[in-house]
Amino acid sequence: MRYISKLMLPGTMSGDIIFSLRKLALLGALTQPIKLSSGHFAAAIKSSVQTAARRLQELEREGLVDRRIIADGQWVMLTRKGIEQLKKECYEYQELFFVTAKSEVEIAGRLITGLGEGTYYTTLEGYRKQFEAKLRFIPFPGTLNLSLDSQSVAARKKLDVRKGIKIEGFESDKRTFGGGKCFFCTIVHSAAEGIKSAVVIPDRTHYPDDVLEIISPVHLRGELRLKDGDEVRTRVML
């Protein structure tokens, strides 16, 4: 029978699974495969060998670790999904213990040219109607894309554990389009006063952490006379 914690809610990881994943990371499986026996892992998580073996199987089934069985044990390493799960836990604890009473976070980045996807997605009726209803503006086709440094990446990750303004996914022409969330933001620029804008974060597993996409009812690049490489600072409402 598949092991599930009694306190586990649908769509969430059990506390035991997260604890085991964290222990594997501390043993060194975060960046490279480690050789591990069930007995060694049992000692690390303070359980029986049977429970430890079952826990490793569960981690593998959930796609959180990669395992390769050998004669005297196994090689184990966290997958990208496993690492992202630990990062999520980290951000949530930061929210609990280290976030101040501030209602906004400042994020800065260098302007870059996107792939043109923003123009396509912002003009889709399924998204456009939601933006108009929930943000109170119809976006100019396209997004303002910022490349973030490590400090701003850390600030941007705070948005991952915030509810934001939900944008629902939908189906159109036999194709499914994913949802996401938005946060109102203010661009710190002398010419940006009074211009509405919002950060868009799509619900994508592999959405890059070092990019920030901003929508607005005006062509921000032209309105603010921006070019690639210019620094843009924003204050994002939490």
C-alpha atoms as an extended CHARMM CRD file, in Angstrom:
* protein
*
       238  EXT
         1         1  MET       CA              0.0000000000        0.0000000000        0.0000000000  PROA      1               0.0000000000
         2         2  ARG       CA              1.2870000000        3.4470000000       -0.8510000000  PROA      2               0.0000000000
         3         3  TYR       CA              2.4590000000        5.2790000000        2.2530000000  PROA      3               0.0000000000
         4         4  ILE       CA              0.5590000000        8.5170000000        2.8970000000  PROA      4               0.0000000000
         5         5  SER       CA              0.7140000000       10.6050000000        6.0460000000  PROA      5               0.0000000000
         6         6  LYS       CA             -2.6280000000       10.9450000000        7.8530000000  PROA      6               0.0000000000
         7         7  LEU       CA             -2.2060000000       14.7010000000        7.7840000000  PROA      7               0.0000000000
         8         8  MET       CA             -1.4880000000       14.8480000000        4.0790000000  PROA      8               0.0000000000
         9         9  LEU       CA             -3.9190000000       16.9450000000        2.0370000000  PROA      9               0.0000000000
        10        10  PRO       CA             -4.7150000000       16.3390000000       -1.6440000000  PROA      10              0.0000000000
        11        11  GLY       CA             -2.0990000000       17.8980000000       -3.9010000000  PROA      11              0.0000000000
        12        12  THR       CA              0.4670000000       18.3050000000       -1.1100000000  PROA      12              0.0000000000
        13        13  MET       CA              3.5740000000       16.4140000000       -0.0190000000  PROA      13              0.0000000000
        14        14  SER       CA              3.4600000000       14.6420000000        3.3340000000  PROA      14              0.0000000000
        15        15  GLY       CA              5.6750000000       15.8990000000        6.1320000000  PROA      15              0.0000000000
        16        16  ASP       CA              7.5620000000       12.5960000000        6.1610000000  PROA      16              0.0000000000
        17        17  ILE       CA              8.3520000000       12.8830000000        2.4540000000  PROA      17              0.0000000000
        18        18  ILE       CA              9.6080000000       16.4540000000        2.8080000000  PROA      18              0.0000000000
        19        19  PHE       CA             11.6720000000       15.4700000000        5.8680000000  PROA      19              0.0000000000
        20        20  SER       CA             13.2370000000       12.5600000000        3.9610000000  PROA      20              0.0000000000
        21        21  LEU       CA             13.9520000000       14.7490000000        0.9420000000  PROA      21              0.0000000000
        22        22  ARG       CA             15.6600000000       17.3070000000        3.1570000000  PROA      22              0.0000000000
        23        23  LYS       CA             17.8080000000       14.6120000000        4.7940000000  PROA      23              0.0000000000
        24        24  LEU       CA             18.9400000000       13.3370000000        1.3910000000  PROA      24              0.0000000000
        25        25  ALA       CA             19.9200000000       16.8840000000        0.4160000000  PROA      25              0.0000000000
        26        26  LEU       CA             21.9080000000       17.2490000000        3.6460000000  PROA      26              0.0000000000
        27        27  LEU       CA             23.6590000000       13.9510000000        2.9010000000  PROA      27              0.0000000000
        28        28  GLY       CA             24.8990000000       15.4600000000       -0.3570000000  PROA      28              0.0000000000
        29        29  ALA       CA             22.3180000000       14.2660000000       -2.9090000000  PROA      29              0.0000000000
        30        30  LEU       CA             21.4230000000       17.8340000000       -3.8720000000  PROA      30              0.0000000000
        31        31  THR       CA             24.2360000000       18.3330000000       -6.3790000000  PROA      31              0.0000000000
        32        32  GLN       CA             25.5140000000       14.8430000000       -7.1680000000  PROA      32              0.0000000000
        33        33  PRO       CA             24.5520000000       11.1710000000       -6.7900000000  PROA      33              0.0000000000
        34        34  ILE       CA             25.4100000000        9.6450000000       -3.4160000000  PROA      34              0.0000000000
        35        35  LYS       CA             25.8870000000        5.9760000000       -2.6060000000  PROA      35              0.0000000000
        36        36  LEU       CA             23.3430000000        5.0210000000        0.0320000000  PROA      36              0.0000000000
        37        37  SER       CA             22.0950000000        1.8850000000        1.7800000000  PROA      37              0.0000000000
        38        38  SER       CA             18.6590000000        1.5660000000        3.3290000000  PROA      38              0.0000000000
        39        39  GLY       CA             20.3680000000        1.1070000000        6.7040000000  PROA      39              0.0000000000
        40        40  HSD       CA             22.3220000000        4.3470000000        6.3320000000  PROA      40              0.0000000000
        41        41  PHE       CA             19.1970000000        6.2170000000        5.2880000000  PROA      41              0.0000000000
        42        42  ALA       CA             17.2050000000        4.6400000000        8.1500000000  PROA      42              0.0000000000
        43        43  ALA       CA             19.7230000000        6.0600000000       10.6150000000  PROA      43              0.0000000000
        44        44  ALA       CA             19.4800000000        9.4900000000        8.9740000000  PROA      44              0.0000000000
        45        45  ILE       CA             15.6740000000        9.6530000000        9.2430000000  PROA      45              0.0000000000
        46        46  LYS       CA             15.5690000000        7.6980000000       12.5380000000  PROA      46              0.0000000000
        47        47  SER       CA             13.3100000000        4.9250000000       11.2720000000  PROA      47              0.0000000000
        48        48  SER       CA             13.3790000000        1.2090000000       10.5630000000  PROA      48              0.0000000000
        49        49  VAL       CA             15.1690000000       -0.1220000000        7.4970000000  PROA      49              0.0000000000
        50        50  GLN       CA             11.8060000000       -1.1740000000        6.0480000000  PROA      50              0.0000000000
        51        51  THR       CA             10.3850000000        2.3260000000        6.4430000000  PROA      51              0.0000000000
        52        52  ALA       CA             13.5200000000        3.8710000000        4.9410000000  PROA      52              0.0000000000
        53        53  ALA       CA             13.3360000000        1.5820000000        1.9050000000  PROA      53              0.0000000000
        54        54  ARG       CA              9.6570000000        2.3840000000        1.4360000000  PROA      54              0.0000000000
        55        55  ARG       CA             10.3540000000        6.1090000000        1.7450000000  PROA      55              0.0000000000
        56        56  LEU       CA             12.9890000000        5.9740000000       -0.9890000000  PROA      56              0.0000000000
        57        57  GLN       CA             10.5440000000        4.1560000000       -3.2390000000  PROA      57              0.0000000000
        58        58  GLU       CA              7.9330000000        6.8320000000       -2.5440000000  PROA      58              0.0000000000
        59        59  LEU       CA             10.3830000000        9.6190000000       -3.3580000000  PROA      59              0.0000000000
        60        60  GLU       CA             11.2190000000        7.9240000000       -6.6410000000  PROA      60              0.0000000000
        61        61  ARG       CA              7.5420000000        7.3990000000       -7.5460000000  PROA      61              0.0000000000
        62        62  GLU       CA              6.8450000000       11.0780000000       -6.9040000000  PROA      62              0.0000000000
        63        63  GLY       CA              9.6910000000       12.0050000000       -9.2520000000  PROA      63              0.0000000000
        64        64  LEU       CA             11.6210000000       13.7200000000       -6.4560000000  PROA      64              0.0000000000
        65        65  VAL       CA             14.7440000000       11.5450000000       -6.7100000000  PROA      65              0.0000000000
        66        66  ASP       CA             16.5370000000        9.4250000000       -9.2650000000  PROA      66              0.0000000000
        67        67  ARG       CA             17.7580000000        6.0120000000       -8.0420000000  PROA      67              0.0000000000
        68        68  ARG       CA             20.0650000000        3.3870000000       -9.4880000000  PROA      68              0.0000000000
        69        69  ILE       CA             20.1280000000        0.0780000000       -7.5950000000  PROA      69              0.0000000000
        70        70  ILE       CA             23.4950000000       -1.6620000000       -7.2420000000  PROA      70              0.0000000000
        71        71  ALA       CA             24.6110000000       -4.8400000000       -5.4680000000  PROA      71              0.0000000000
        72        72  ASP       CA             25.5100000000       -3.1830000000       -2.1560000000  PROA      72              0.0000000000
        73        73  GLY       CA             23.0470000000       -0.3110000000       -2.1000000000  PROA      73              0.0000000000
        74        74  GLN       CA             21.9290000000        2.4080000000       -4.4700000000  PROA      74              0.0000000000
        75        75  TRP       CA             22.9290000000        5.7250000000       -5.9950000000  PROA      75              0.0000000000
        76        76  VAL       CA             20.4830000000        8.5140000000       -5.2020000000  PROA      76              0.0000000000
        77        77  MET       CA             20.2140000000       12.1300000000       -6.3700000000  PROA      77              0.0000000000
        78        78  LEU       CA             17.4810000000       14.7480000000       -6.1140000000  PROA      78              0.0000000000
        79        79  THR       CA             15.7050000000       15.5860000000       -9.3700000000  PROA      79              0.0000000000
        80        80  ARG       CA             14.8750000000       19.1030000000      -10.4870000000  PROA      80              0.0000000000
        81        81  LYS       CA             11.3570000000       18.5540000000       -9.1250000000  PROA      81              0.0000000000
        82        82  GLY       CA             12.8000000000       17.4920000000       -5.7710000000  PROA      82              0.0000000000
        83        83  ILE       CA             15.0170000000       20.5680000000       -5.5800000000  PROA      83              0.0000000000
        84        84  GLU       CA             12.1020000000       22.8580000000       -6.4790000000  PROA      84              0.0000000000
        85        85  GLN       CA             10.0040000000       21.2350000000       -3.7550000000  PROA      85              0.0000000000
        86        86  LEU       CA             12.6780000000       21.9970000000       -1.1500000000  PROA      86              0.0000000000
        87        87  LYS       CA             12.9850000000       25.5640000000       -2.4380000000  PROA      87              0.0000000000
        88        88  LYS       CA              9.2360000000       25.9980000000       -2.0320000000  PROA      88              0.0000000000
        89        89  GLU       CA              9.4640000000       24.8370000000        1.5720000000  PROA      89              0.0000000000
        90        90  CYS       CA             12.3230000000       27.2700000000        2.1420000000  PROA      90              0.0000000000
        91        91  TYR       CA             10.3650000000       30.2220000000        0.7320000000  PROA      91              0.0000000000
        92        92  GLU       CA              7.3350000000       29.3940000000        2.8550000000  PROA      92              0.0000000000
        93        93  TYR       CA              9.4270000000       29.3290000000        6.0290000000  PROA      93              0.0000000000
        94        94  GLN       CA             10.9650000000       32.6360000000        5.0310000000  PROA      94              0.0000000000
        95        95  GLU       CA              7.4620000000       34.0380000000        4.6960000000  PROA      95              0.0000000000
        96        96  LEU       CA              6.6240000000       32.7980000000        8.1900000000  PROA      96              0.0000000000
        97        97  PHE       CA              9.7010000000       34.0150000000       10.0200000000  PROA      97              0.0000000000
        98        98  PHE       CA             11.5980000000       36.6050000000        7.9920000000  PROA      98              0.0000000000
        99        99  VAL       CA              9.0960000000       38.6560000000        5.9700000000  PROA      99              0.0000000000
       100       100  THR       CA              8.4130000000       42.0390000000        7.4980000000  PROA      100             0.0000000000
       101       101  ALA       CA              5.0990000000       43.8450000000        7.5360000000  PROA      101             0.0000000000
       102       102  LYS       CA              5.9030000000       45.4540000000        4.1870000000  PROA      102             0.0000000000
       103       103  SER       CA              3.1060000000       45.1910000000        1.6490000000  PROA      103             0.0000000000
       104       104  GLU       CA              5.4410000000       45.3990000000       -1.3410000000  PROA      104             0.0000000000
       105       105  VAL       CA              8.7430000000       44.0560000000       -2.6040000000  PROA      105             0.0000000000
       106       106  GLU       CA             11.1950000000       45.8850000000       -4.8440000000  PROA      106             0.0000000000
       107       107  ILE       CA             12.4970000000       44.0010000000       -7.8770000000  PROA      107             0.0000000000
       108       108  ALA       CA             14.9780000000       45.3970000000      -10.3920000000  PROA      108             0.0000000000
       109       109  GLY       CA             16.2060000000       44.0380000000      -13.6920000000  PROA      109             0.0000000000
       110       110  ARG       CA             17.7220000000       44.8260000000      -17.0680000000  PROA      110             0.0000000000
       111       111  LEU       CA             15.3860000000       45.2050000000      -20.0170000000  PROA      111             0.0000000000
       112       112  ILE       CA             15.6080000000       42.3750000000      -22.5560000000  PROA      112             0.0000000000
       113       113  THR       CA             13.7590000000       41.5250000000      -25.7500000000  PROA      113             0.0000000000
       114       114  GLY       CA             11.4450000000       38.5400000000      -25.3350000000  PROA      114             0.0000000000
       115       115  LEU       CA             10.5580000000       35.8210000000      -27.8230000000  PROA      115             0.0000000000
       116       116  GLY       CA              7.3190000000       37.4670000000      -28.8520000000  PROA      116             0.0000000000
       117       117  GLU       CA              5.1490000000       35.0580000000      -26.8670000000  PROA      117             0.0000000000
       118       118  GLY       CA              3.8240000000       37.8900000000      -24.7050000000  PROA      118             0.0000000000
       119       119  THR       CA              2.2190000000       39.5660000000      -27.6990000000  PROA      119             0.0000000000
       120       120  TYR       CA              0.3780000000       36.3600000000      -28.5850000000  PROA      120             0.0000000000
       121       121  TYR       CA             -0.8090000000       35.4770000000      -25.0930000000  PROA      121             0.0000000000
       122       122  THR       CA             -1.9060000000       38.9520000000      -24.0130000000  PROA      122             0.0000000000
       123       123  THR       CA             -4.2080000000       39.1920000000      -27.0360000000  PROA      123             0.0000000000
       124       124  LEU       CA             -5.9720000000       35.8640000000      -26.4450000000  PROA      124             0.0000000000
       125       125  GLU       CA             -9.6120000000       36.4920000000      -25.5730000000  PROA      125             0.0000000000
       126       126  GLY       CA             -9.5230000000       34.0550000000      -22.6280000000  PROA      126             0.0000000000
       127       127  TYR       CA             -6.7770000000       36.0610000000      -20.9510000000  PROA      127             0.0000000000
       128       128  ARG       CA             -7.7710000000       39.5200000000      -22.1800000000  PROA      128             0.0000000000
       129       129  LYS       CA            -11.2350000000       39.3200000000      -20.6130000000  PROA      129             0.0000000000
       130       130  GLN       CA             -9.7780000000       38.2700000000      -17.2630000000  PROA      130             0.0000000000
       131       131  PHE       CA             -7.1900000000       41.0430000000      -17.3030000000  PROA      131             0.0000000000
       132       132  GLU       CA             -9.9080000000       43.5850000000      -18.0170000000  PROA      132             0.0000000000
       133       133  ALA       CA            -12.1880000000       42.2530000000      -15.2630000000  PROA      133             0.0000000000
       134       134  LYS       CA             -9.5460000000       41.6340000000      -12.5840000000  PROA      134             0.0000000000
       135       135  LEU       CA             -6.8790000000       44.2520000000      -13.3250000000  PROA      135             0.0000000000
       136       136  ARG       CA             -9.2240000000       46.8880000000      -14.7100000000  PROA      136             0.0000000000
       137       137  PHE       CA             -7.2160000000       47.3810000000      -17.8760000000  PROA      137             0.0000000000
       138       138  ILE       CA             -6.6760000000       45.7380000000      -21.2560000000  PROA      138             0.0000000000
       139       139  PRO       CA             -2.9400000000       45.0860000000      -21.7620000000  PROA      139             0.0000000000
       140       140  PHE       CA             -1.0120000000       46.5250000000      -24.6580000000  PROA      140             0.0000000000
       141       141  PRO       CA              0.0060000000       43.4910000000      -26.7780000000  PROA      141             0.0000000000
       142       142  GLY       CA              3.2170000000       42.1070000000      -25.3420000000  PROA      142             0.0000000000
       143       143  THR       CA              5.1310000000       42.1890000000      -22.0720000000  PROA      143             0.0000000000
       144       144  LEU       CA              8.0280000000       44.2170000000      -20.7090000000  PROA      144             0.0000000000
       145       145  ASN       CA             10.6870000000       41.5990000000      -19.8920000000  PROA      145             0.0000000000
       146       146  LEU       CA             13.3290000000       42.1040000000      -17.2150000000  PROA      146             0.0000000000
       147       147  SER       CA             16.3810000000       39.9090000000      -16.6140000000  PROA      147             0.0000000000
       148       148  LEU       CA             16.9830000000       39.7050000000      -12.8610000000  PROA      148             0.0000000000
       149       149  ASP       CA             20.2160000000       39.4780000000      -10.8850000000  PROA      149             0.0000000000
       150       150  SER       CA             20.5570000000       37.0390000000       -7.9680000000  PROA      150             0.0000000000
       151       151  GLN       CA             19.2990000000       39.5310000000       -5.3780000000  PROA      151             0.0000000000
       152       152  SER       CA             16.1850000000       40.3160000000       -7.4100000000  PROA      152             0.0000000000
       153       153  VAL       CA             15.6220000000       36.6150000000       -8.1080000000  PROA      153             0.0000000000
       154       154  ALA       CA             15.3770000000       36.0860000000       -4.3380000000  PROA      154             0.0000000000
       155       155  ALA       CA             12.8920000000       38.9650000000       -4.0960000000  PROA      155             0.0000000000
       156       156  ARG       CA             10.8660000000       37.6580000000       -7.0330000000  PROA      156             0.0000000000
       157       157  LYS       CA             10.5880000000       34.2120000000       -5.3900000000  PROA      157             0.0000000000
       158       158  LYS       CA              8.5630000000       35.8060000000       -2.5970000000  PROA      158             0.0000000000
       159       159  LEU       CA              5.7450000000       36.0580000000       -5.1190000000  PROA      159             0.0000000000
       160       160  ASP       CA              5.6690000000       32.2640000000       -5.4940000000  PROA      160             0.0000000000
       161       161  VAL       CA              4.1020000000       31.8120000000       -2.0500000000  PROA      161             0.0000000000
       162       162  ARG       CA              1.7080000000       34.7430000000       -2.3700000000  PROA      162             0.0000000000
       163       163  LYS       CA             -1.8200000000       34.2860000000       -3.6450000000  PROA      163             0.0000000000
       164       164  GLY       CA             -1.8500000000       37.2020000000       -6.0740000000  PROA      164             0.0000000000
       165       165  ILE       CA             -4.7110000000       37.7950000000       -8.5170000000  PROA      165             0.0000000000
       166       166  LYS       CA             -5.6670000000       34.4400000000      -10.0250000000  PROA      166             0.0000000000
       167       167  ILE       CA             -5.8310000000       34.1140000000      -13.8100000000  PROA      167             0.0000000000
       168       168  GLU       CA             -7.6640000000       30.9350000000      -14.7780000000  PROA      168             0.0000000000
       169       169  GLY       CA             -6.6080000000       28.5910000000      -17.5570000000  PROA      169             0.0000000000
       170       170  PHE       CA             -9.0020000000       27.8790000000      -20.4220000000  PROA      170             0.0000000000
       171       171  GLU       CA             -9.4910000000       25.9290000000      -23.6440000000  PROA      171             0.0000000000
       172       172  SER       CA             -9.7160000000       27.4760000000      -27.0990000000  PROA      172             0.0000000000
       173       173  ASP       CA             -9.6460000000       25.8730000000      -30.5560000000  PROA      173             0.0000000000
       174       174  LYS       CA             -9.0020000000       22.4400000000      -28.9980000000  PROA      174             0.0000000000
       175       175  ARG       CA             -5.9250000000       23.7860000000      -27.1930000000  PROA      175             0.0000000000
       176       176  THR       CA             -5.4470000000       24.2000000000      -23.4540000000  PROA      176             0.0000000000
       177       177  PHE       CA             -3.9370000000       27.4010000000      -22.0740000000  PROA      177             0.0000000000
       178       178  GLY       CA             -2.5760000000       27.4280000000      -18.5270000000  PROA      178             0.0000000000
       179       179  GLY       CA             -3.4160000000       29.8290000000      -15.7520000000  PROA      179             0.0000000000
       180       180  GLY       CA             -1.2360000000       32.0330000000      -13.6100000000  PROA      180             0.0000000000
       181       181  LYS       CA             -1.3920000000       34.9720000000      -11.2530000000  PROA      181             0.0000000000
       182       182  CYS       CA             -0.7810000000       38.7200000000      -11.3260000000  PROA      182             0.0000000000
       183       183  PHE       CA              0.4460000000       41.3440000000       -8.9030000000  PROA      183             0.0000000000
       184       184  PHE       CA             -0.0620000000       45.0570000000       -9.3460000000  PROA      184             0.0000000000
       185       185  CYS       CA              3.2270000000       46.9080000000       -9.5520000000  PROA      185             0.0000000000
       186       186  THR       CA              4.6080000000       50.4310000000       -9.8080000000  PROA      186             0.0000000000
       187       187  ILE       CA              7.5030000000       51.1830000000      -12.1340000000  PROA      187             0.0000000000
       188       188  VAL       CA             10.0380000000       53.5200000000      -10.5320000000  PROA      188             0.0000000000
       189       189  HSD       CA             10.4990000000       56.0110000000      -13.3620000000  PROA      189             0.0000000000
       190       190  SER       CA              9.8030000000       59.7160000000      -13.6550000000  PROA      190             0.0000000000
       191       191  ALA       CA              7.5830000000       59.1730000000      -16.6970000000  PROA      191             0.0000000000
       192       192  ALA       CA              5.7060000000       56.1910000000      -15.2230000000  PROA      192             0.0000000000
       193       193  GLU       CA              3.5740000000       58.0990000000      -12.7330000000  PROA      193             0.0000000000
       194       194  GLY       CA             -0.0710000000       57.1650000000      -13.1420000000  PROA      194             0.0000000000
       195       195  ILE       CA              0.6270000000       54.2660000000      -15.5290000000  PROA      195             0.0000000000
       196       196  LYS       CA             -1.0480000000       51.0430000000      -14.4420000000  PROA      196             0.0000000000
       197       197  SER       CA              1.0220000000       47.8880000000      -14.6170000000  PROA      197             0.0000000000
       198       198  ALA       CA              1.1230000000       44.3480000000      -13.2720000000  PROA      198             0.0000000000
       199       199  VAL       CA              3.5570000000       41.4560000000      -13.0110000000  PROA      199             0.0000000000
       200       200  VAL       CA              2.4200000000       38.2070000000      -14.6540000000  PROA      200             0.0000000000
       201       201  ILE       CA              3.6120000000       34.8140000000      -13.3850000000  PROA      201             0.0000000000
       202       202  PRO       CA              2.3970000000       31.8430000000      -15.4760000000  PROA      202             0.0000000000
       203       203  ASP       CA              1.6840000000       28.4740000000      -13.8670000000  PROA      203             0.0000000000
       204       204  ARG       CA              4.5540000000       26.6610000000      -15.5530000000  PROA      204             0.0000000000
       205       205  THR       CA              6.7660000000       24.0540000000      -13.9210000000  PROA      205             0.0000000000
       206       206  HSD       CA              9.8720000000       25.2860000000      -15.7170000000  PROA      206             0.0000000000
       207       207  TYR       CA              9.0800000000       28.9960000000      -15.7640000000  PROA      207             0.0000000000
       208       208  PRO       CA             12.4250000000       30.8410000000      -15.2940000000  PROA      208             0.0000000000
       209       209  ASP       CA             13.0810000000       32.4830000000      -11.9150000000  PROA      209             0.0000000000
       210       210  ASP       CA             15.3370000000       35.1530000000      -13.3900000000  PROA      210             0.0000000000
       211       211  VAL       CA             12.7600000000       36.8110000000      -15.6530000000  PROA      211             0.0000000000
       212       212  LEU       CA              9.9990000000       39.2330000000      -14.7130000000  PROA      212             0.0000000000
       213       213  GLU       CA              7.1600000000       39.9610000000      -17.1630000000  PROA      213             0.0000000000
       214       214  ILE       CA              5.1320000000       43.1540000000      -16.8380000000  PROA      214             0.0000000000
       215       215  ILE       CA              1.9280000000       44.0940000000      -18.6190000000  PROA      215             0.0000000000
       216       216  SER       CA              0.3610000000       47.5370000000      -18.9110000000  PROA      216             0.0000000000
       217       217  PRO       CA             -2.3660000000       49.2700000000      -20.9440000000  PROA      217             0.0000000000
       218       218  VAL       CA              0.3780000000       51.3050000000      -22.6620000000  PROA      218             0.0000000000
       219       219  HSD       CA              3.5010000000       50.3890000000      -24.6190000000  PROA      219             0.0000000000
       220       220  LEU       CA              5.9140000000       50.7240000000      -21.7040000000  PROA      220             0.0000000000
       221       221  ARG       CA              9.0980000000       50.4520000000      -23.7420000000  PROA      221             0.0000000000
       222       222  GLY       CA              8.0140000000       53.3340000000      -25.9610000000  PROA      222             0.0000000000
       223       223  GLU       CA              6.2480000000       55.3920000000      -23.2880000000  PROA      223             0.0000000000
       224       224  LEU       CA              9.2770000000       55.3280000000      -20.9680000000  PROA      224             0.0000000000
       225       225  ARG       CA             11.8090000000       55.4680000000      -23.8380000000  PROA      225             0.0000000000
       226       226  LEU       CA             13.5350000000       52.2880000000      -22.7370000000  PROA      226             0.0000000000
       227       227  LYS       CA             16.0100000000       50.1360000000      -24.6360000000  PROA      227             0.0000000000
       228       228  ASP       CA             17.6100000000       46.7460000000      -24.0270000000  PROA      228             0.0000000000
       229       229  GLY       CA             20.0660000000       46.8560000000      -21.1450000000  PROA      229             0.0000000000
       230       230  ASP       CA             18.3350000000       49.7020000000      -19.2850000000  PROA      230             0.0000000000
       231       231  GLU       CA             17.7220000000       49.0530000000      -15.6040000000  PROA      231             0.0000000000
       232       232  VAL       CA             14.0680000000       49.0660000000      -14.5830000000  PROA      232             0.0000000000
       233       233  ARG       CA             12.9980000000       49.0830000000      -10.9280000000  PROA      233             0.0000000000
       234       234  THR       CA              9.5460000000       48.0120000000       -9.8340000000  PROA      234             0.0000000000
       235       235  ARG       CA              7.6290000000       47.9070000000       -6.5670000000  PROA      235             0.0000000000
       236       236  VAL       CA              5.3610000000       44.8630000000       -6.5890000000  PROA      236             0.0000000000
       237       237  MET       CA              2.3090000000       44.8750000000       -4.3290000000  PROA      237             0.0000000000
       238       238  LEU       CA              2.0600000000       41.7230000000       -2.2380000000  PROA      238             0.0000000000
